[in-house]
Amino acid sequence: MAARLVRRCCWRHFGAFVSTPSAVPASLLVPAGKAATARALPQAPFTLFHTSSPSSWADGFSVKEQVEESRNPEHKVIGELIETATSPRELFQLSEFHALNSNQASLIITQLSRLAVEKNLETESILRDEHFQRLIGITDSQISQVWNNTLVNLLKSLCSLGMDSNRREMQSVEQEVLWRLRRLTFRQLTSLAEFLAVKQGKESRLLNEVIKKLELRWTELEGTRTVVTLMGKVGHVSPALMDRLEDKALELAEQFNPDDIRKIMLALAYQNRRCVPLLRALSYHLIQKHSELSLSVLMDLIFAYGKLNFHQPQVFQKIATDLHPHVSTMKPIEVTRCIRSFALLKWLSLPLFEAIVQYALDNTKQLSVTHLCSIILSFARLNFQPSGSEDFFNMVHEELQSQLDSLEPHLLTDLVWSLCVLQQAKAPYLQRVLAPDFHARIRGDQSLKAQNLRLKLIHINAAAKLESPDYRGPFLPAEMLSPAEPAGEKVTLLQSSLREALVGVLGSRENGRFDARTIYGWQIDAEMVVNSENKPLPLKDFAAPHLFRSEGTKPLPPGARRVAFLRWEFPNFSNRSKDLLGRYAMARRHVQAAGFLVVDVTRQSPMPAPSAPSLPARGLAAVIPSRPPVRQPEGGGGIG
């Protein structure tokens, strides 16, 4: 290292005595292929040539570099020859006819790398060529004389050509870059970080050092392009840098165009960074300033919002409205990606979803089984019933029933469960997943994935028993219906309020049961039995066929009814809607079909407490009809 520093200082002092030639030597103008006497060019220190390479290869020159370049017309000619070369052969001939310095050799290597990318050339032959070996030797012997920008591009070019990172010349270039990091411009650091993050990943020592410099010099950060680039390609490596980038993006939010917003949103989504102030600012400017958005921008935006679970109703409405005209021309993968994102966000746009139904009917042959499954799963999550449901589901059954055996078990279970939500599960679907050989594979498996699969099978079993009168079996064995251990969920305010209100109404804890886990896979928040006069009766005395183990054996007396209180929290509803999501709509139907009078308890309709503890019947009369219906209606009782 000491010898290198001494040599560098010598070059600095020697450069003051080297005069710049006033004329271009004739030997430089000799056509390629002609014999010429090689003439050694003056080795002026820190000489650089500007090339018109794309921004990914050249990242700007300092003022000093530009001035030095303009003073040396001889070097300009060499630079133009390098720039206009269209093949490796032409570049190699330059090294054959002219004595090159390290800057020129570095520029030739950069141009070789660019041509290899543009023309899809084989890089192995380039690396083995003796001319290339000569070029890399020149560069290595005079590495300290290479200008900063050319050095950065040299490193990127050698990596792109696939040079072995263990080669001495490669390590020499990396070490030189490492020594010069403090002298690189912020733009050069950005370009280098972007390249290294893609090519070498988080384990790169040089990348970590570059990021440290970016973190220290973040106040130099300016321009939307730099912010967008760093967030998308480097931010995932350094959370500290990403924090700074988010602050800068918030400051520049008004200047971003739709494509910038798309890239920032995707960067946040892929890194699971839910920066609420930035997301709100981008959403605001998206609505206020950008009236027309392309299909690709719309698709990426709704994906990012869904991935981050960030709700902006105005943005969702705009995206849904703008997507509607594109539906007929979209590819199947775009349709399923779009509808899945809306389902994650719990946002139901009826015009858009109806257009997707029509798309599925018009393009049945282009839709694979996986595409159809994605559409069904998304419809079920939102409990969406198409206006032309008969035609749509006839098509679905025709396409899917013969393909059930080809589906992976978890996807098949999700499909049948979703059809149960939509009340479209026919006997072949139920028989396939309730067969002993299907559920035998998860017995004894305590993994979370297996437990979720088991719970969905219990729901399917409940749908088969309660909503499919013509279905004859098979059903799940009794031992699979035992409730799972509670997960220790936090008690919500609505849940505690419901319990407090019911304690006063029940009169005695024996008259009610809380958090009852049923054999149907659903939990009843509170239940009671009332006689014909709406007076609570002791629960333990009566049989409870909905429980895995019943405490009592007596049948209900004439006129008595079972009452189930079901609590619906805000996440149980579609976005900005009073409609339950599909899962909870099916839970309500099953509890009702099991013989309960359902009382819905929501935040919008709090449980009414009795005016006095001595009048429990008045409190129940407020929510329970005085006469039971012959058959439980679909609407059930509700708290208004």
C-alpha positions in Angstrom: 0.0 0.0 0.0 2.9 2.4 0.8 4.5 1.8 -2.6 1.2 2.5 -4.3 0.8 5.8 -2.4 4.4 6.8 -3.3 3.7 6.0 -7.0 0.5 8.0 -6.9 2.3 11.1 -5.5 5.0 10.8 -8.1 2.4 10.9 -10.8 0.8 14.0 -9.4 4.2 15.9 -9.4 5.2 14.5 -12.8 2.0 15.6 -14.4 2.8 19.2 -14.0 5.8 18.9 -16.3 4.0 16.9 -19.1 3.0 19.2 -22.0 -0.2 18.6 -24.0 0.4 17.9 -27.7 -1.0 20.6 -29.9 -1.7 18.5 -32.9 -3.2 15.1 -33.5 -0.6 12.6 -34.6 -1.2 11.1 -38.1 -0.7 7.6 -36.8 -4.0 7.9 -34.9 -5.9 8.4 -38.1 -4.6 5.2 -39.8 -7.6 3.1 -41.0 -8.1 -0.2 -39.2 -6.2 -3.0 -40.7 -3.3 -0.9 -42.2 0.2 -1.2 -40.9 1.3 1.8 -38.8 4.2 2.6 -36.6 2.9 2.7 -33.0 3.5 5.9 -31.3 3.4 6.1 -27.5 0.9 8.7 -26.3 1.9 10.9 -23.4 0.9 9.3 -20.2 -0.8 12.4 -18.8 -2.2 11.6 -15.4 -5.9 11.4 -14.7 -6.8 11.7 -18.5 -10.4 10.7 -19.3 -12.6 10.3 -22.4 -16.2 10.9 -22.4 -18.3 8.2 -24.1 -22.0 8.3 -25.1 -22.8 5.1 -23.3 -26.1 4.7 -21.5 -26.4 6.0 -18.0 -26.0 2.5 -16.7 -22.4 2.5 -18.0 -21.3 6.2 -17.7 -22.4 8.3 -14.8 -21.1 11.8 -15.5 -17.8 13.5 -15.3 -16.5 16.0 -12.8 -15.7 19.6 -14.0 -12.0 18.9 -13.7 -12.3 15.8 -15.8 -14.2 17.6 -18.6 -11.6 20.5 -18.6 -8.7 18.1 -18.8 -10.4 16.2 -21.6 -11.1 19.3 -23.7 -7.3 20.3 -23.5 -6.2 17.1 -25.2 -7.5 16.7 -28.8 -5.3 13.6 -29.3 -7.1 11.8 -26.6 -10.4 13.0 -28.0 -9.7 11.2 -31.3 -9.0 7.9 -29.5 -12.1 8.4 -27.4 -14.2 8.8 -30.6 -12.7 5.7 -32.2 -13.6 3.7 -29.0 -17.1 5.2 -29.0 -17.8 4.4 -32.6 -16.5 0.9 -32.6 -19.2 -1.7 -33.4 -17.4 -4.9 -32.7 -14.8 -6.4 -30.4 -12.4 -6.8 -33.3 -12.4 -3.0 -34.0 -11.7 -2.3 -30.3 -8.9 -4.9 -30.2 -7.3 -3.3 -33.3 -7.0 0.0 -31.4 -4.9 -1.8 -28.8 -2.8 -3.3 -31.5 -2.0 -0.1 -33.4 -1.7 2.4 -30.6 0.1 2.5 -27.3 -2.8 3.0 -24.8 -2.7 4.4 -21.3 -4.8 2.9 -18.5 -7.8 5.3 -19.1 -8.0 4.3 -22.8 -7.7 0.6 -21.9 -10.5 1.0 -19.3 -12.7 2.7 -21.8 -12.2 -0.1 -24.4 -13.1 -2.7 -21.7 -16.3 -0.7 -20.9 -17.2 -0.5 -24.6 -16.5 -4.3 -24.9 -18.9 -5.0 -22.1 -21.6 -2.7 -23.6 -21.3 -4.4 -27.0 -21.5 -7.9 -25.3 -24.8 -6.8 -23.7 -26.3 -5.1 -26.8 -25.3 -7.9 -29.3 -25.6 -10.8 -26.8 -22.0 -11.8 -27.4 -20.2 -14.7 -25.7 -18.1 -13.2 -22.9 -15.8 -16.2 -22.4 -14.1 -15.7 -25.7 -13.6 -12.0 -25.0 -12.0 -12.8 -21.6 -9.7 -15.4 -23.1 -8.6 -13.1 -26.0 -4.9 -12.1 -25.8 -5.8 -8.5 -26.7 -8.2 -8.4 -23.7 -5.4 -9.8 -21.5 -3.1 -7.0 -22.7 -5.8 -4.4 -22.0 -6.4 -5.6 -18.4 -2.6 -5.7 -17.9 -2.3 -2.1 -18.9 -5.1 -1.1 -16.6 -3.7 -3.0 -13.7 -0.2 -1.6 -14.1 -1.5 2.0 -14.0 -4.7 1.6 -12.0 -4.0 4.7 -9.9 -4.1 6.9 -13.0 -7.7 5.9 -14.0 -10.2 8.7 -13.6 -12.9 8.1 -11.0 -15.8 7.7 -13.4 -13.9 5.5 -15.7 -12.8 3.3 -12.7 -16.4 2.9 -11.6 -17.5 1.9 -15.1 -14.5 -0.5 -15.4 -15.5 -2.4 -12.2 -19.1 -2.7 -13.5 -17.8 -3.8 -16.9 -15.5 -6.5 -15.6 -18.4 -7.9 -13.4 -20.7 -7.9 -16.4 -18.2 -9.7 -18.5 -18.0 -12.4 -15.9 -14.4 -12.0 -14.8 -13.5 -14.2 -11.8 -13.7 -12.2 -8.6 -10.6 -14.0 -7.3 -8.3 -12.8 -10.1 -5.7 -10.4 -9.0 -6.6 -7.8 -11.6 -10.2 -7.8 -10.5 -9.3 -7.5 -6.8 -7.0 -4.7 -7.7 -9.8 -2.7 -9.3 -12.1 -3.4 -6.4 -9.5 -2.3 -3.9 -8.8 0.9 -5.9 -12.5 1.7 -5.9 -12.6 1.1 -2.1 -9.8 3.5 -1.5 -11.4 6.2 -3.6 -15.0 6.0 -2.2 -14.6 9.3 -0.3 -13.7 11.1 -3.6 -16.6 9.7 -5.7 -19.6 11.9 -6.4 -23.0 11.0 -4.9 -24.2 10.0 -8.3 -21.3 7.7 -8.8 -21.9 6.1 -5.5 -25.5 5.6 -6.4 -24.7 4.0 -9.7 -22.2 1.7 -8.0 -24.5 0.7 -5.2 -27.3 0.0 -7.7 -25.0 -2.3 -9.7 -23.5 -4.1 -6.8 -26.8 -4.7 -5.1 -28.0 -6.6 -8.2 -24.7 -8.4 -9.1 -23.2 -9.2 -5.8 -25.9 -8.9 -3.2 -25.8 -8.1 0.5 -22.6 -10.0 1.2 -20.5 -7.7 -0.9 -17.9 -5.9 1.3 -17.6 -3.1 -1.3 -21.4 -2.7 -1.4 -21.5 -2.3 2.4 -18.9 0.3 2.3 -20.6 2.2 -0.5 -23.9 2.2 1.5 -22.1 3.5 4.5 -20.9 6.5 2.4 -24.4 7.0 1.1 -25.8 7.0 4.6 -23.2 9.6 5.7 -23.8 11.8 2.6 -27.6 11.5 2.3 -28.0 15.3 2.5 -26.5 15.4 -1.0 -29.5 13.3 -2.3 -31.5 15.2 -4.8 -33.6 14.5 -7.8 -36.5 12.1 -8.1 -34.6 9.6 -10.3 -31.9 9.0 -7.7 -34.5 8.5 -5.0 -36.5 6.1 -7.0 -33.5 4.1 -8.1 -32.0 3.8 -4.6 -35.4 2.8 -3.0 -36.0 0.1 -5.7 -32.6 -1.5 -5.9 -30.6 -0.6 -2.8 -33.0 0.2 0.0 -33.6 -3.4 0.9 -29.9 -3.8 1.8 -29.9 -1.0 4.4 -33.0 -0.1 6.5 -31.2 3.0 7.8 -30.7 4.3 4.3 -34.3 3.4 3.4 -35.5 5.5 6.3 -33.6 8.5 4.8 -34.9 7.7 1.3 -38.5 7.6 2.6 -38.0 11.1 4.2 -36.6 12.4 0.9 -39.4 10.8 -1.1 -42.0 12.4 1.2 -40.3 15.8 0.5 -40.4 15.2 -3.3 -43.8 13.5 -3.4 -45.3 16.3 -5.5 -42.7 15.9 -8.2 -43.1 12.2 -8.9 -44.8 11.1 -12.1 -47.0 8.0 -12.2 -44.2 5.7 -13.1 -42.1 7.0 -10.2 -45.0 6.4 -7.8 -45.4 2.9 -9.2 -41.7 2.1 -8.6 -41.7 3.5 -5.0 -44.9 1.7 -4.1 -43.5 -1.6 -5.4 -40.2 -1.0 -3.5 -42.2 -0.4 -0.3 -44.4 -3.5 -1.0 -41.5 -5.9 -1.7 -39.7 -4.7 1.5 -42.9 -4.7 3.6 -42.3 -1.1 4.6 -45.6 0.5 5.5 -44.6 4.1 5.7 -48.0 5.7 6.3 -47.1 9.4 5.7 -45.4 8.6 2.4 -48.2 6.3 1.3 -50.8 8.9 2.1 -48.8 11.6 0.2 -48.3 9.4 -2.9 -52.0 8.5 -2.8 -53.0 12.2 -2.6 -50.9 13.3 -5.5 -52.0 10.2 -7.5 -55.6 11.4 -7.2 -55.1 15.1 -7.6 -52.6 15.3 -10.5 -52.7 12.1 -12.6 -56.0 11.6 -14.4 -54.9 8.9 -16.8 -52.8 5.9 -15.8 -51.6 3.0 -17.9 -52.6 -0.6 -17.4 -49.2 -1.6 -16.1 -49.2 1.3 -13.6 -52.7 0.4 -12.4 -51.8 -3.3 -12.0 -48.7 -2.6 -10.0 -50.4 0.0 -7.8 -53.3 -2.2 -6.7 -50.8 -5.0 -6.1 -48.7 -2.8 -3.8 -51.7 -1.5 -1.9 -52.8 -5.1 -1.4 -49.4 -6.3 -0.3 -49.1 -3.5 2.2 -52.8 -3.8 3.3 -53.0 0.0 3.0 -56.6 1.3 2.5 -57.3 4.3 0.4 -60.9 4.2 -0.9 -60.6 7.1 -3.3 -57.5 5.4 -4.9 -59.2 2.0 -5.1 -62.3 3.6 -6.8 -60.1 5.3 -9.3 -58.1 2.2 -10.1 -61.2 0.1 -10.4 -62.8 2.7 -12.7 -59.7 3.0 -14.8 -59.2 -0.8 -15.0 -62.8 -1.4 -16.2 -62.3 -0.5 -19.9 -59.1 -2.6 -20.0 -60.6 -5.9 -18.8 -61.6 -7.2 -22.2 -58.0 -6.8 -23.5 -56.2 -8.1 -20.4 -54.3 -11.4 -20.2 -55.6 -14.1 -17.9 -52.6 -13.7 -15.5 -53.4 -9.9 -15.3 -57.1 -10.6 -14.6 -56.3 -13.0 -11.7 -53.6 -10.7 -10.3 -55.9 -7.8 -10.4 -58.9 -9.5 -8.7 -56.7 -11.1 -6.1 -55.3 -7.7 -5.1 -58.8 -6.3 -4.7 -59.9 -9.3 -2.7 -56.9 -8.8 -0.3 -58.0 -5.2 0.1 -61.6 -6.3 0.7 -62.7 -3.9 -2.0 -65.7 -5.0 -4.1 -66.3 -3.0 -7.2 -69.4 -4.4 -8.8 -68.9 -3.1 -12.4 -65.3 -4.4 -12.4 -66.2 -7.8 -11.0 -69.1 -8.2 -13.4 -66.7 -7.3 -16.2 -64.4 -10.1 -15.0 -67.2 -12.6 -15.0 -68.0 -11.7 -18.6 -64.3 -12.0 -19.4 -64.2 -15.5 -17.9 -67.3 -16.5 -20.0 -65.8 -15.0 -23.2 -62.3 -16.4 -22.7 -62.9 -19.8 -21.2 -60.4 -21.6 -23.4 -57.6 -19.2 -22.4 -58.2 -19.6 -18.7 -56.3 -22.4 -17.0 -57.6 -24.3 -14.0 -55.3 -22.2 -11.7 -56.8 -19.0 -13.2 -60.3 -20.2 -12.5 -59.4 -21.2 -9.0 -58.0 -17.7 -8.3 -61.2 -16.1 -9.5 -63.4 -18.4 -7.4 -61.2 -17.8 -4.3 -61.4 -14.0 -4.8 -65.2 -14.0 -5.3 -65.6 -16.1 -2.1 -63.5 -13.8 0.0 -65.7 -10.9 -0.9 -68.9 -13.0 -1.0 -69.6 -11.8 -4.5 -72.5 -13.4 -6.3 -72.5 -12.6 -10.1 -75.7 -11.3 -11.6 -75.5 -14.1 -14.2 -74.4 -16.7 -11.6 -76.0 -19.6 -13.3 -74.1 -19.3 -16.6 -70.8 -18.5 -14.8 -71.0 -21.4 -12.4 -72.1 -23.8 -15.0 -69.0 -22.9 -16.9 -66.9 -23.3 -13.8 -68.3 -26.8 -13.0 -67.8 -27.9 -16.5 -64.1 -26.8 -16.5 -63.2 -27.9 -13.0 -65.0 -31.1 -12.1 -62.8 -33.2 -14.4 -59.6 -31.6 -13.1 -60.0 -32.1 -9.4 -57.5 -34.9 -9.2 -54.8 -32.8 -10.7 -55.0 -30.1 -8.0 -52.6 -29.8 -5.1 -54.4 -30.8 -1.9 -54.3 -27.3 -0.3 -55.5 -25.6 -3.5 -58.3 -28.2 -3.9 -59.4 -27.6 -0.3 -59.4 -23.8 -0.8 -61.4 -24.3 -4.0 -64.1 -26.5 -2.4 -64.2 -24.2 0.7 -64.7 -21.2 -1.5 -67.5 -22.9 -3.4 -69.2 -23.6 -0.1 -69.0 -19.9 0.8 -70.7 -19.2 -2.5 -73.2 -22.1 -2.0 -72.1 -23.7 -5.2 -70.3 -26.9 -3.8 -71.8 -30.0 -5.5 -71.5 -33.6 -4.3 -68.4 -34.4 -6.4 -66.4 -31.6 -4.8 -67.5 -32.5 -1.2 -66.9 -36.2 -1.7 -63.4 -35.6 -3.0 -62.2 -33.6 0.1 -64.2 -35.4 2.7 -63.0 -38.9 1.6 -61.0 -40.7 4.3 -57.9 -41.0 2.1 -57.8 -37.2 1.6 -57.8 -36.1 5.2 -55.8 -39.1 6.5 -52.6 -37.3 5.5 -53.0 -34.5 8.0 -53.9 -36.5 11.0 -51.4 -36.0 13.7 -49.8 -33.1 11.9 -49.6 -30.1 14.2 -48.1 -27.6 11.8 -50.0 -24.3 11.3 -50.6 -25.2 7.6 -52.2 -28.5 8.5 -54.3 -26.9 11.2 -55.7 -24.4 8.7 -56.4 -27.2 6.3 -58.2 -29.2 9.0 -60.4 -26.2 10.0 -61.4 -25.6 6.4 -62.4 -29.3 6.0 -64.5 -28.9 9.2 -66.3 -25.9 7.5 -66.8 -28.0 4.4 -68.2 -30.8 6.5 -70.6 -28.4 8.1 -71.7 -27.1 4.7 -72.3 -30.7 3.6 -74.5 -31.4 6.6 -76.3 -28.1 7.0 -76.7 -26.8 3.4 -76.7 -29.9 1.2 -79.7 -32.0 2.0 -79.1 -34.3 -0.9 -75.5 -35.1 0.0 -75.2 -38.6 1.5 -71.5 -38.8 2.5 -68.8 -39.3 3.3 -68.4 -37.0 6.3 -65.5 -36.3 8.6 -65.1 -38.7 11.5 -66.1 -37.4 14.9 -62.6 -37.2 16.3 -61.7 -34.6 13.6 -64.4 -32.3 14.8 -62.9 -31.6 18.2 -62.2 -27.9 18.6 -58.6 -26.7 18.4 -56.9 -25.2 21.4 -57.6 -21.4 21.7 -54.8 -19.3 20.3 -54.9 -16.8 23.2 -56.5 -14.0 21.2 -56.7 -10.6 22.7 -60.2 -9.6 24.1 -61.6 -6.7 22.1 -63.7 -3.8 23.5 -66.8 -5.1 21.7 -66.3 -8.6 23.1 -65.9 -7.4 26.7 -68.9 -5.0 26.3 -71.0 -7.9 25.0 -70.1 -10.0 28.0 -70.8 -7.2 30.5 -74.2 -6.5 28.9 -75.2 -10.2 28.9 -74.2 -10.8 32.5 -76.9 -8.5 33.6 -79.5 -9.9 31.2 -78.8 -13.6 32.0 -79.2 -13.2 35.7 -77.0 -16.2 36.3 -73.9 -17.5 34.5 -75.6 -20.9 34.3 -78.1 -19.4 31.9 -75.4 -18.6 29.2 -72.3 -19.9 27.6 -69.5 -17.8 26.2 -67.0 -18.5 23.4 -68.6 -21.8 22.5 -66.5 -23.7 19.9 -68.8 -25.7 17.8 -68.4 -28.9 15.7 -69.0 -26.8 12.7 -65.6 -25.0 13.1 -67.2 -21.7 14.2 -67.1 -19.9 17.5 -70.3 -18.6 19.1 -69.5 -15.5 21.2 -72.4 -16.1 23.5 -75.4 -18.4 23.6 -78.5 -18.9 25.7 -81.8 -20.8 25.7 -85.0 -18.9 26.2 -88.5 -20.1 26.8 -91.6 -18.8 25.0 -91.6 -15.8 27.2 -88.0 -14.9 26.5 -86.8 -15.9 29.9 -83.4 -17.6 30.1 -83.2 -21.2 31.0 -80.2 -23.1 32.5 -78.1 -24.3 29.5 -76.4 -27.3 31.3 -79.7 -29.1 31.5 -80.2 -29.4 27.8 -78.5 -31.4 25.0 -76.1 -29.3 22.8 -75.7 -31.2 19.5 -73.6 -28.3 18.2 -70.8 -29.0 20.8 -68.3 -31.8 20.7 -69.3 -32.8 24.2 -72.8 -32.0 25.6 -73.3 -31.5 29.3 -77.0 -32.1 29.4 -79.3 -34.6 27.7 -82.8 -33.1 28.0 -84.5 -31.9 24.7 -85.6 -28.3 24.6 -89.1 -27.7 26.0 -91.9 -26.7 23.6 -91.5 -23.0 22.4 -87.9 -22.7 23.6 -85.3 -21.4 21.3 -81.5 -21.3 21.1 -80.1 -17.8 20.7 -76.5 -17.1 19.4 -74.8 -13.8 19.7 -72.3 -13.3 16.9 -69.8 -10.5 17.2 -68.7 -8.8 14.0 -65.6 -6.6 14.2 -64.6 -4.0 11.6 -62.2 -6.4 9.7 -65.1 -8.8 9.2 -66.7 -6.5 6.7 -65.9 -5.5 3.1 -64.2 -2.2 2.8 -66.7 0.7 3.3 -69.6 -1.7 3.3 -72.0 -3.3 5.8 -71.7 -6.7 4.0 -69.8 -9.5 5.7 -66.9 -11.1 4.0 -67.5 -14.5 2.6 -66.0 -16.4 5.5 -68.2 -14.7 8.1 -71.3 -14.8 5.9 -70.9 -18.6 5.8 -70.4 -18.8 9.5 -73.6 -16.9 10.1 -75.5 -19.2 7.7 -74.2 -22.3 9.4 -75.0 -21.2 12.9 -78.5 -20.2 11.7 -79.0 -23.6 10.0 -77.9 -25.4 13.2 -81.1 -24.1 14.8 -80.1 -20.8 16.4 -81.7 -17.5 16.3 -78.8 -15.2 15.4 -78.3 -11.9 17.0 -75.7 -9.8 15.2 -73.5 -7.5 17.4 -71.4 -4.9 15.7 -69.8 -1.6 16.5 -72.5 0.3 14.7 -75.1 -1.5 16.8 -73.9 -1.9 20.3 -75.5 -4.5 22.6 -78.3 -2.7 24.5 -78.0 -3.2 28.3 -81.1 -3.5 30.4 -82.2 -0.4 32.2 -82.3 -2.2 35.5 -81.0 -5.6 36.7 -84.4 -6.6 37.9 -85.8 -6.4 34.3 -83.8 -8.9 32.3 -86.7 -9.9 30.1 -87.1 -6.3 28.8 -83.5 -6.4 27.7 -84.0 -9.6 25.8 -87.2 -8.5 24.3 -85.4 -5.6 22.7 -83.4 -8.1 20.5 -85.5 -11.3 20.4 -88.9 -11.6 18.7 -91.7 -12.6 21.0 -92.7 -15.5 18.8 -90.3 -17.9 17.1 -90.7 -18.4 13.4 -91.5 -21.8 12.0 -88.2 -21.9 10.1 -85.3 -19.6 10.8 -85.2 -16.8 8.2 -82.1 -15.9 6.3 -81.9 -12.4 7.9 -82.0 -13.5 11.6 -82.4 -11.1 14.4 -80.2 -8.0 14.4 -79.3 -5.3 16.9 -80.3 -2.0 15.4 
